[in-house]
Amino acid sequence: MSNIGYEWFNQGFILEVRKMAVMNKLLQSIIWACHLYIKDFFQVDYTLHQIVDTVYTAC
């Protein structure tokens, strides 16, 4: 294998690894954002139920 072919392969491989790392980081960010959104949604829902139960019990 010539040196030029090896450099081309090496650069292509590094580029693919970098693209995979970026996609992995993007996917992690999306999953984390969904996790926080769902966690916040259920926390608000739980708080709302507490308020409704308190008001209902007081009446």
mmJSON file of the N, C-alpha and C atoms, coordinates in Angstrom:
{"data_MODEL":{"atom_site":{
"group_PDB":["ATOM","ATOM","ATOM","ATOM","ATOM","ATOM","ATOM","ATOM","ATOM","ATOM","ATOM","ATOM","ATOM","ATOM","ATOM","ATOM","ATOM","ATOM","ATOM","ATOM","ATOM","ATOM","ATOM","ATOM","ATOM","ATOM","ATOM","ATOM","ATOM","ATOM","ATOM","ATOM","ATOM","ATOM","ATOM","ATOM","ATOM","ATOM","ATOM","ATOM","ATOM","ATOM","ATOM","ATOM","ATOM","ATOM","ATOM","ATOM","ATOM","ATOM","ATOM","ATOM","ATOM","ATOM","ATOM","ATOM","ATOM","ATOM","ATOM","ATOM","ATOM","ATOM","ATOM","ATOM","ATOM","ATOM","ATOM","ATOM","ATOM","ATOM","ATOM","ATOM","ATOM","ATOM","ATOM","ATOM","ATOM","ATOM","ATOM","ATOM","ATOM","ATOM","ATOM","ATOM","ATOM","ATOM","ATOM","ATOM","ATOM","ATOM","ATOM","ATOM","ATOM","ATOM","ATOM","ATOM","ATOM","ATOM","ATOM","ATOM","ATOM","ATOM","ATOM","ATOM","ATOM","ATOM","ATOM","ATOM","ATOM","ATOM","ATOM","ATOM","ATOM","ATOM","ATOM","ATOM","ATOM","ATOM","ATOM","ATOM","ATOM","ATOM","ATOM","ATOM","ATOM","ATOM","ATOM","ATOM","ATOM","ATOM","ATOM","ATOM","ATOM","ATOM","ATOM","ATOM","ATOM","ATOM","ATOM","ATOM","ATOM","ATOM","ATOM","ATOM","ATOM","ATOM","ATOM","ATOM","ATOM","ATOM","ATOM","ATOM","ATOM","ATOM","ATOM","ATOM","ATOM","ATOM","ATOM","ATOM","ATOM","ATOM","ATOM","ATOM","ATOM","ATOM","ATOM","ATOM","ATOM","ATOM","ATOM","ATOM","ATOM","ATOM","ATOM","ATOM","ATOM"],
"id":[1,2,3,4,5,6,7,8,9,10,11,12,13,14,15,16,17,18,19,20,21,22,23,24,25,26,27,28,29,30,31,32,33,34,35,36,37,38,39,40,41,42,43,44,45,46,47,48,49,50,51,52,53,54,55,56,57,58,59,60,61,62,63,64,65,66,67,68,69,70,71,72,73,74,75,76,77,78,79,80,81,82,83,84,85,86,87,88,89,90,91,92,93,94,95,96,97,98,99,100,101,102,103,104,105,106,107,108,109,110,111,112,113,114,115,116,117,118,119,120,121,122,123,124,125,126,127,128,129,130,131,132,133,134,135,136,137,138,139,140,141,142,143,144,145,146,147,148,149,150,151,152,153,154,155,156,157,158,159,160,161,162,163,164,165,166,167,168,169,170,171,172,173,174,175,176,177],
"type_symbol":["N","C","C","N","C","C","N","C","C","N","C","C","N","C","C","N","C","C","N","C","C","N","C","C","N","C","C","N","C","C","N","C","C","N","C","C","N","C","C","N","C","C","N","C","C","N","C","C","N","C","C","N","C","C","N","C","C","N","C","C","N","C","C","N","C","C","N","C","C","N","C","C","N","C","C","N","C","C","N","C","C","N","C","C","N","C","C","N","C","C","N","C","C","N","C","C","N","C","C","N","C","C","N","C","C","N","C","C","N","C","C","N","C","C","N","C","C","N","C","C","N","C","C","N","C","C","N","C","C","N","C","C","N","C","C","N","C","C","N","C","C","N","C","C","N","C","C","N","C","C","N","C","C","N","C","C","N","C","C","N","C","C","N","C","C","N","C","C","N","C","C","N","C","C","N","C","C"],
"label_atom_id":["N","CA","C","N","CA","C","N","CA","C","N","CA","C","N","CA","C","N","CA","C","N","CA","C","N","CA","C","N","CA","C","N","CA","C","N","CA","C","N","CA","C","N","CA","C","N","CA","C","N","CA","C","N","CA","C","N","CA","C","N","CA","C","N","CA","C","N","CA","C","N","CA","C","N","CA","C","N","CA","C","N","CA","C","N","CA","C","N","CA","C","N","CA","C","N","CA","C","N","CA","C","N","CA","C","N","CA","C","N","CA","C","N","CA","C","N","CA","C","N","CA","C","N","CA","C","N","CA","C","N","CA","C","N","CA","C","N","CA","C","N","CA","C","N","CA","C","N","CA","C","N","CA","C","N","CA","C","N","CA","C","N","CA","C","N","CA","C","N","CA","C","N","CA","C","N","CA","C","N","CA","C","N","CA","C","N","CA","C","N","CA","C","N","CA","C","N","CA","C","N","CA","C","N","CA","C"],
"label_alt_id":[null,null,null,null,null,null,null,null,null,null,null,null,null,null,null,null,null,null,null,null,null,null,null,null,null,null,null,null,null,null,null,null,null,null,null,null,null,null,null,null,null,null,null,null,null,null,null,null,null,null,null,null,null,null,null,null,null,null,null,null,null,null,null,null,null,null,null,null,null,null,null,null,null,null,null,null,null,null,null,null,null,null,null,null,null,null,null,null,null,null,null,null,null,null,null,null,null,null,null,null,null,null,null,null,null,null,null,null,null,null,null,null,null,null,null,null,null,null,null,null,null,null,null,null,null,null,null,null,null,null,null,null,null,null,null,null,null,null,null,null,null,null,null,null,null,null,null,null,null,null,null,null,null,null,null,null,null,null,null,null,null,null,null,null,null,null,null,null,null,null,null,null,null,null,null,null,null],
"label_comp_id":["MET","MET","MET","SER","SER","SER","ASN","ASN","ASN","ILE","ILE","ILE","GLY","GLY","GLY","TYR","TYR","TYR","GLU","GLU","GLU","TRP","TRP","TRP","PHE","PHE","PHE","ASN","ASN","ASN","GLN","GLN","GLN","GLY","GLY","GLY","PHE","PHE","PHE","ILE","ILE","ILE","LEU","LEU","LEU","GLU","GLU","GLU","VAL","VAL","VAL","ARG","ARG","ARG","LYS","LYS","LYS","MET","MET","MET","ALA","ALA","ALA","VAL","VAL","VAL","MET","MET","MET","ASN","ASN","ASN","LYS","LYS","LYS","LEU","LEU","LEU","LEU","LEU","LEU","GLN","GLN","GLN","SER","SER","SER","ILE","ILE","ILE","ILE","ILE","ILE","TRP","TRP","TRP","ALA","ALA","ALA","CYS","CYS","CYS","HIS","HIS","HIS","LEU","LEU","LEU","TYR","TYR","TYR","ILE","ILE","ILE","LYS","LYS","LYS","ASP","ASP","ASP","PHE","PHE","PHE","PHE","PHE","PHE","GLN","GLN","GLN","VAL","VAL","VAL","ASP","ASP","ASP","TYR","TYR","TYR","THR","THR","THR","LEU","LEU","LEU","HIS","HIS","HIS","GLN","GLN","GLN","ILE","ILE","ILE","VAL","VAL","VAL","ASP","ASP","ASP","THR","THR","THR","VAL","VAL","VAL","TYR","TYR","TYR","THR","THR","THR","ALA","ALA","ALA","CYS","CYS","CYS"],
"label_asym_id":["A","A","A","A","A","A","A","A","A","A","A","A","A","A","A","A","A","A","A","A","A","A","A","A","A","A","A","A","A","A","A","A","A","A","A","A","A","A","A","A","A","A","A","A","A","A","A","A","A","A","A","A","A","A","A","A","A","A","A","A","A","A","A","A","A","A","A","A","A","A","A","A","A","A","A","A","A","A","A","A","A","A","A","A","A","A","A","A","A","A","A","A","A","A","A","A","A","A","A","A","A","A","A","A","A","A","A","A","A","A","A","A","A","A","A","A","A","A","A","A","A","A","A","A","A","A","A","A","A","A","A","A","A","A","A","A","A","A","A","A","A","A","A","A","A","A","A","A","A","A","A","A","A","A","A","A","A","A","A","A","A","A","A","A","A","A","A","A","A","A","A","A","A","A","A","A","A"],
"label_entity_id":["1","1","1","1","1","1","1","1","1","1","1","1","1","1","1","1","1","1","1","1","1","1","1","1","1","1","1","1","1","1","1","1","1","1","1","1","1","1","1","1","1","1","1","1","1","1","1","1","1","1","1","1","1","1","1","1","1","1","1","1","1","1","1","1","1","1","1","1","1","1","1","1","1","1","1","1","1","1","1","1","1","1","1","1","1","1","1","1","1","1","1","1","1","1","1","1","1","1","1","1","1","1","1","1","1","1","1","1","1","1","1","1","1","1","1","1","1","1","1","1","1","1","1","1","1","1","1","1","1","1","1","1","1","1","1","1","1","1","1","1","1","1","1","1","1","1","1","1","1","1","1","1","1","1","1","1","1","1","1","1","1","1","1","1","1","1","1","1","1","1","1","1","1","1","1","1","1"],
"label_seq_id":[1,1,1,2,2,2,3,3,3,4,4,4,5,5,5,6,6,6,7,7,7,8,8,8,9,9,9,10,10,10,11,11,11,12,12,12,13,13,13,14,14,14,15,15,15,16,16,16,17,17,17,18,18,18,19,19,19,20,20,20,21,21,21,22,22,22,23,23,23,24,24,24,25,25,25,26,26,26,27,27,27,28,28,28,29,29,29,30,30,30,31,31,31,32,32,32,33,33,33,34,34,34,35,35,35,36,36,36,37,37,37,38,38,38,39,39,39,40,40,40,41,41,41,42,42,42,43,43,43,44,44,44,45,45,45,46,46,46,47,47,47,48,48,48,49,49,49,50,50,50,51,51,51,52,52,52,53,53,53,54,54,54,55,55,55,56,56,56,57,57,57,58,58,58,59,59,59],
"pdbx_PDB_ins_code":[null,null,null,null,null,null,null,null,null,null,null,null,null,null,null,null,null,null,null,null,null,null,null,null,null,null,null,null,null,null,null,null,null,null,null,null,null,null,null,null,null,null,null,null,null,null,null,null,null,null,null,null,null,null,null,null,null,null,null,null,null,null,null,null,null,null,null,null,null,null,null,null,null,null,null,null,null,null,null,null,null,null,null,null,null,null,null,null,null,null,null,null,null,null,null,null,null,null,null,null,null,null,null,null,null,null,null,null,null,null,null,null,null,null,null,null,null,null,null,null,null,null,null,null,null,null,null,null,null,null,null,null,null,null,null,null,null,null,null,null,null,null,null,null,null,null,null,null,null,null,null,null,null,null,null,null,null,null,null,null,null,null,null,null,null,null,null,null,null,null,null,null,null,null,null,null,null],
"Cartn_x":[0.857,0.0,0.903,0.584,1.403,1.107,2.013,1.874,0.667,0.409,-0.729,-2.04,-2.132,-3.334,-3.566,-2.492,-2.607,-3.077,-2.511,-2.927,-4.398,-4.825,-6.223,-7.141,-6.746,-7.541,-7.58,-6.433,-6.339,-7.2,-7.145,-7.954,-9.438,-9.803,-11.201,-11.684,-10.838,-11.194,-11.38,-10.442,-10.539,-11.797,-12.118,-13.329,-14.572,-14.614,-15.767,-15.885,-14.759,-14.78,-15.279,-14.835,-15.299,-16.792,-17.266,-18.706,-19.506,-18.998,-19.691,-19.703,-18.604,-18.538,-19.527,-19.627,-20.568,-22.001,-22.305,-23.659,-23.978,-23.008,-23.198,-23.498,-22.747,-22.957,-24.326,-24.714,-26.019,-27.137,-26.997,-27.994,-28.079,-26.942,-26.944,-27.664,-27.431,-28.075,-29.582,-30.028,-31.466,-32.103,-31.452,-31.989,-32.045,-31.016,-30.983,-32.092,-32.297,-33.356,-34.727,-34.95,-36.224,-36.405,-35.335,-35.396,-35.808,-35.179,-35.506,-36.939,-37.379,-38.736,-39.757,-39.534,-40.467,-40.454,-39.259,-39.149,-39.897,-39.711,-40.378,-41.888,-42.323,-43.752,-44.42,-43.811,-44.415,-44.316,-43.266,-43.145,-44.262,-44.526,-45.613,-46.946,-47.116,-48.353,-48.563,-47.499,-47.585,-47.937,-47.31,-47.588,-49.028,-49.513,-50.897,-51.859,-51.569,-52.425,-52.414,-51.258,-51.182,-52.051,-51.986,-52.775,-54.261,-54.654,-56.068,-56.549,-55.757,-56.142,-56.272,-55.36,-55.406,-56.647,-56.941,-58.123,-59.387,-59.42,-60.598,-60.824,-59.743,-59.847,-60.291,-59.812,-60.161,-61.636,-62.171,-63.583,-64.419],
"Cartn_y":[-1.177,0.0,1.24,2.161,3.371,4.273,5.182,6.099,7.015,7.434,8.321,7.597,6.345,5.567,5.409,5.194,5.044,6.349,7.483,8.78,9.04,8.706,8.909,8.06,6.8,5.911,6.432,6.867,7.349,8.599,9.538,10.755,10.427,9.51,9.098,8.425,7.601,6.909,7.908,8.861,9.88,10.712,11.06,11.833,11.06,9.768,8.949,8.848,8.679,8.6,9.913,11.033,12.338,12.511,12.097,12.201,11.342,10.145,9.278,9.899,10.531,11.169,12.327,13.113,14.238,13.724,12.693,12.13,11.536,10.893,10.317,11.42,12.516,13.629,14.262,14.406,14.968,14.081,12.78,11.839,11.888,11.974,12.091,13.359,14.456,15.725,15.644,15.015,14.871,14.004,12.893,12.001,12.722,13.49,14.218,15.264,15.975,16.985,16.332,15.195,14.477,14.013,13.526,13.073,14.222,15.383,16.532,17.003,16.978,17.404,16.476,15.169,14.193,14.294,14.421,14.551,15.796,16.915,18.166,18.032,17.362,17.187,16.421,15.318,14.527,15.228,16.015,16.777,17.814,18.516,19.496,18.787,17.638,16.877,16.445,15.977,15.541,16.722,17.867,19.068,19.509,19.439,19.815,18.906,17.611,16.681,16.993,17.359,17.724,18.944,19.943,21.169,20.851,20.073,19.722,18.923,17.962,17.171,18.045,18.992,19.889,20.764,21.329,22.188,21.363,20.169,19.31,18.902,18.583,18.191,19.377,20.562,21.753,22.107,21.837,22.151,21.054],
"Cartn_z":[0.0,0.0,0.0,-0.87,-0.931,0.255,0.506,1.626,1.436,0.198,-0.085,0.217,-0.166,0.119,1.612,2.338,3.793,4.429,3.991,4.534,4.224,3.015,2.627,3.505,3.709,4.557,5.988,6.495,7.867,8.058,7.118,7.223,7.149,6.271,6.165,7.434,8.009,9.251,10.389,10.505,11.559,11.37,10.134,9.854,10.28,9.974,10.362,11.885,12.565,14.029,14.614,14.052,14.54,14.305,13.128,12.852,13.826,14.111,15.062,16.453,16.851,18.167,18.256,17.187,17.172,17.232,16.458,16.472,17.84,18.459,19.787,20.798,20.74,21.664,21.42,20.164,19.826,20.364,20.189,20.685,22.21,22.881,24.342,24.786,24.072,24.423,24.242,23.161,22.909,23.989,24.327,25.363,26.706,27.035,28.301,28.341,27.217,27.166,27.342,26.702,26.858,28.296,28.899,30.294,31.215,31.038,31.884,31.647,30.375,30.054,30.712,30.593,31.171,32.693,33.274,34.729,35.206,34.519,34.881,34.702,33.637,33.372,34.51,34.937,36.003,37.35,37.564,38.811,38.885,37.791,37.754,37.951,37.302,37.428,38.88,39.532,40.927,41.833,41.608,42.399,42.199,40.976,40.681,41.435,41.469,42.207,43.7,44.239,45.655,45.943,45.07,45.263,45.184,44.193,44.027,45.231,45.695,46.868,48.107,48.279,49.437,49.39,48.232,48.089,48.288,47.717,47.835,49.292,50.012,51.418,52.281,51.963,52.74,52.575,51.415,51.168,51.764],
"occupancy":[1.0,1.0,1.0,1.0,1.0,1.0,1.0,1.0,1.0,1.0,1.0,1.0,1.0,1.0,1.0,1.0,1.0,1.0,1.0,1.0,1.0,1.0,1.0,1.0,1.0,1.0,1.0,1.0,1.0,1.0,1.0,1.0,1.0,1.0,1.0,1.0,1.0,1.0,1.0,1.0,1.0,1.0,1.0,1.0,1.0,1.0,1.0,1.0,1.0,1.0,1.0,1.0,1.0,1.0,1.0,1.0,1.0,1.0,1.0,1.0,1.0,1.0,1.0,1.0,1.0,1.0,1.0,1.0,1.0,1.0,1.0,1.0,1.0,1.0,1.0,1.0,1.0,1.0,1.0,1.0,1.0,1.0,1.0,1.0,1.0,1.0,1.0,1.0,1.0,1.0,1.0,1.0,1.0,1.0,1.0,1.0,1.0,1.0,1.0,1.0,1.0,1.0,1.0,1.0,1.0,1.0,1.0,1.0,1.0,1.0,1.0,1.0,1.0,1.0,1.0,1.0,1.0,1.0,1.0,1.0,1.0,1.0,1.0,1.0,1.0,1.0,1.0,1.0,1.0,1.0,1.0,1.0,1.0,1.0,1.0,1.0,1.0,1.0,1.0,1.0,1.0,1.0,1.0,1.0,1.0,1.0,1.0,1.0,1.0,1.0,1.0,1.0,1.0,1.0,1.0,1.0,1.0,1.0,1.0,1.0,1.0,1.0,1.0,1.0,1.0,1.0,1.0,1.0,1.0,1.0,1.0,1.0,1.0,1.0,1.0,1.0,1.0],
"B_iso_or_equiv":[0.0,0.0,0.0,0.0,0.0,0.0,0.0,0.0,0.0,0.0,0.0,0.0,0.0,0.0,0.0,0.0,0.0,0.0,0.0,0.0,0.0,0.0,0.0,0.0,0.0,0.0,0.0,0.0,0.0,0.0,0.0,0.0,0.0,0.0,0.0,0.0,0.0,0.0,0.0,0.0,0.0,0.0,0.0,0.0,0.0,0.0,0.0,0.0,0.0,0.0,0.0,0.0,0.0,0.0,0.0,0.0,0.0,0.0,0.0,0.0,0.0,0.0,0.0,0.0,0.0,0.0,0.0,0.0,0.0,0.0,0.0,0.0,0.0,0.0,0.0,0.0,0.0,0.0,0.0,0.0,0.0,0.0,0.0,0.0,0.0,0.0,0.0,0.0,0.0,0.0,0.0,0.0,0.0,0.0,0.0,0.0,0.0,0.0,0.0,0.0,0.0,0.0,0.0,0.0,0.0,0.0,0.0,0.0,0.0,0.0,0.0,0.0,0.0,0.0,0.0,0.0,0.0,0.0,0.0,0.0,0.0,0.0,0.0,0.0,0.0,0.0,0.0,0.0,0.0,0.0,0.0,0.0,0.0,0.0,0.0,0.0,0.0,0.0,0.0,0.0,0.0,0.0,0.0,0.0,0.0,0.0,0.0,0.0,0.0,0.0,0.0,0.0,0.0,0.0,0.0,0.0,0.0,0.0,0.0,0.0,0.0,0.0,0.0,0.0,0.0,0.0,0.0,0.0,0.0,0.0,0.0,0.0,0.0,0.0,0.0,0.0,0.0],
"pdbx_formal_charge":[null,null,null,null,null,null,null,null,null,null,null,null,null,null,null,null,null,null,null,null,null,null,null,null,null,null,null,null,null,null,null,null,null,null,null,null,null,null,null,null,null,null,null,null,null,null,null,null,null,null,null,null,null,null,null,null,null,null,null,null,null,null,null,null,null,null,null,null,null,null,null,null,null,null,null,null,null,null,null,null,null,null,null,null,null,null,null,null,null,null,null,null,null,null,null,null,null,null,null,null,null,null,null,null,null,null,null,null,null,null,null,null,null,null,null,null,null,null,null,null,null,null,null,null,null,null,null,null,null,null,null,null,null,null,null,null,null,null,null,null,null,null,null,null,null,null,null,null,null,null,null,null,null,null,null,null,null,null,null,null,null,null,null,null,null,null,null,null,null,null,null,null,null,null,null,null,null],
"auth_seq_id":[1,1,1,2,2,2,3,3,3,4,4,4,5,5,5,6,6,6,7,7,7,8,8,8,9,9,9,10,10,10,11,11,11,12,12,12,13,13,13,14,14,14,15,15,15,16,16,16,17,17,17,18,18,18,19,19,19,20,20,20,21,21,21,22,22,22,23,23,23,24,24,24,25,25,25,26,26,26,27,27,27,28,28,28,29,29,29,30,30,30,31,31,31,32,32,32,33,33,33,34,34,34,35,35,35,36,36,36,37,37,37,38,38,38,39,39,39,40,40,40,41,41,41,42,42,42,43,43,43,44,44,44,45,45,45,46,46,46,47,47,47,48,48,48,49,49,49,50,50,50,51,51,51,52,52,52,53,53,53,54,54,54,55,55,55,56,56,56,57,57,57,58,58,58,59,59,59],
"auth_comp_id":["MET","MET","MET","SER","SER","SER","ASN","ASN","ASN","ILE","ILE","ILE","GLY","GLY","GLY","TYR","TYR","TYR","GLU","GLU","GLU","TRP","TRP","TRP","PHE","PHE","PHE","ASN","ASN","ASN","GLN","GLN","GLN","GLY","GLY","GLY","PHE","PHE","PHE","ILE","ILE","ILE","LEU","LEU","LEU","GLU","GLU","GLU","VAL","VAL","VAL","ARG","ARG","ARG","LYS","LYS","LYS","MET","MET","MET","ALA","ALA","ALA","VAL","VAL","VAL","MET","MET","MET","ASN","ASN","ASN","LYS","LYS","LYS","LEU","LEU","LEU","LEU","LEU","LEU","GLN","GLN","GLN","SER","SER","SER","ILE","ILE","ILE","ILE","ILE","ILE","TRP","TRP","TRP","ALA","ALA","ALA","CYS","CYS","CYS","HIS","HIS","HIS","LEU","LEU","LEU","TYR","TYR","TYR","ILE","ILE","ILE","LYS","LYS","LYS","ASP","ASP","ASP","PHE","PHE","PHE","PHE","PHE","PHE","GLN","GLN","GLN","VAL","VAL","VAL","ASP","ASP","ASP","TYR","TYR","TYR","THR","THR","THR","LEU","LEU","LEU","HIS","HIS","HIS","GLN","GLN","GLN","ILE","ILE","ILE","VAL","VAL","VAL","ASP","ASP","ASP","THR","THR","THR","VAL","VAL","VAL","TYR","TYR","TYR","THR","THR","THR","ALA","ALA","ALA","CYS","CYS","CYS"],
"auth_asym_id":["A","A","A","A","A","A","A","A","A","A","A","A","A","A","A","A","A","A","A","A","A","A","A","A","A","A","A","A","A","A","A","A","A","A","A","A","A","A","A","A","A","A","A","A","A","A","A","A","A","A","A","A","A","A","A","A","A","A","A","A","A","A","A","A","A","A","A","A","A","A","A","A","A","A","A","A","A","A","A","A","A","A","A","A","A","A","A","A","A","A","A","A","A","A","A","A","A","A","A","A","A","A","A","A","A","A","A","A","A","A","A","A","A","A","A","A","A","A","A","A","A","A","A","A","A","A","A","A","A","A","A","A","A","A","A","A","A","A","A","A","A","A","A","A","A","A","A","A","A","A","A","A","A","A","A","A","A","A","A","A","A","A","A","A","A","A","A","A","A","A","A","A","A","A","A","A","A"],
"auth_atom_id":["N","CA","C","N","CA","C","N","CA","C","N","CA","C","N","CA","C","N","CA","C","N","CA","C","N","CA","C","N","CA","C","N","CA","C","N","CA","C","N","CA","C","N","CA","C","N","CA","C","N","CA","C","N","CA","C","N","CA","C","N","CA","C","N","CA","C","N","CA","C","N","CA","C","N","CA","C","N","CA","C","N","CA","C","N","CA","C","N","CA","C","N","CA","C","N","CA","C","N","CA","C","N","CA","C","N","CA","C","N","CA","C","N","CA","C","N","CA","C","N","CA","C","N","CA","C","N","CA","C","N","CA","C","N","CA","C","N","CA","C","N","CA","C","N","CA","C","N","CA","C","N","CA","C","N","CA","C","N","CA","C","N","CA","C","N","CA","C","N","CA","C","N","CA","C","N","CA","C","N","CA","C","N","CA","C","N","CA","C","N","CA","C","N","CA","C","N","CA","C","N","CA","C","N","CA","C"],
"pdbx_PDB_model_num":[1,1,1,1,1,1,1,1,1,1,1,1,1,1,1,1,1,1,1,1,1,1,1,1,1,1,1,1,1,1,1,1,1,1,1,1,1,1,1,1,1,1,1,1,1,1,1,1,1,1,1,1,1,1,1,1,1,1,1,1,1,1,1,1,1,1,1,1,1,1,1,1,1,1,1,1,1,1,1,1,1,1,1,1,1,1,1,1,1,1,1,1,1,1,1,1,1,1,1,1,1,1,1,1,1,1,1,1,1,1,1,1,1,1,1,1,1,1,1,1,1,1,1,1,1,1,1,1,1,1,1,1,1,1,1,1,1,1,1,1,1,1,1,1,1,1,1,1,1,1,1,1,1,1,1,1,1,1,1,1,1,1,1,1,1,1,1,1,1,1,1,1,1,1,1,1,1]
}}}
